[in-house]
Amino acid sequence: MRIVVAKPGLDGHDRGAKVIARALRDAGMEVIYTGLHQTPEQIVEASIQEDADAVGLSVLSGAHMTLFAKTIELLKERDASDIVVFGGGIIPEDDIPQLTEMGVAKVFTPGATTTEIVEWVNANVSAS
């Protein structure tokens, strides 16, 4: 299973994304971490080039509605909507239903364990 972990936008805090990337890697997945300050276009391009099964977005900046929406829109435009989009960060509970409606498969909020995230990915993402 190939997972892209990405930090979209201007947020410069990537400790959580690195912890998740390591947990997924330690669980036997191939993980591609894109680094800080990625645009949705860069994330989608990397996801397609890497033949990713899923992309996990970490957003702490408050721009989650825009960044998730743009990433999903671009995946659809590139005929790559089979790539599962999940994410986490500082995301208000009230925004989760709208994110789910737009196509985000799962949102992990602060306090989610790495075990919970790994188990969810294993249960909900199929290797291509």
C-alpha positions, 0 to 999 in steps of 0.5 A: 500500500502506498500512502502520500502524507502531505502538509498543504498550505502555509502551516510549518508544523509537521511533527504530527505528519511525521509521526503518522508517516512513521507509524504507517511505514512501521505498519508495512506501508510505503509512505511518501512524505511531501514536506512542508508548504505543499500546494494542492496541485503539488500534492495531487501530482505527487499522489499520481506520480507515486501511484498512491492508494491514499493521501493523508493531509495534515492541516493545522492552519485553519484552511482545511475546508479550502485545502481539502476541497481543492485537493479532492477537486484536482484528483477528480479533474485528473481522473484520480478520485480512486485515491482515498483522501483522509486527514487530520489536524486542528479541525473543528468537529462541526466541519467534519460532516461537510468534509465528509460530504465533499469526499474526505474519507476520514478526519482524525482530530487531536487525540487520535492514536497512531494505532487507530489511524493505521487500523483505519487505513488498513481497513479502508484503503486497498492497495492497487 
